[in-house]
Amino acid sequence: MAVATVDEYLAGLPDDVRQRMVELMALVHRVVPGVEERISYAMPTFALAGRSVVHLAAWKKHIALYPLPELPEPIATEAERYRGAKDALQLPHREPLPTELLEQVLQALAARARSA
């Protein structure tokens, strides 16, 4: 069954993964003020003025952040260790969230959405 709201998505996650998602979602709201939450592509999506900024998806071993565009240095080098697919950042559950890197990536994604 497809979820219709972010709350439904979160309710379907194991407690530890839900906590990581909530922490990551709070970071998105802090770094990108005014961002709106919705479900798109069956995952929590954050948008500015109707334009998607970032999608988050919880998987068995990681949380993925989509899309991951080309990033400027030194962010690109730091993000490389988390790059799972060409356009995704994979954040393993066994590691703390890389908050500083995520802030920089989210700022880049927000700037991209604003200029589109």
Secondary structure, DSSP 8 states (H G I E B T S, - for coil): ----SHHHHHHTS-HHHHHHHHHHHHHHHHHSTT-EEEEETTEEEEEETTEEEEEEEE-SSEEEEE------TTHHHHHHTTEEETTEEEEETTS---HHHHHHHHHHHHHHHHH-
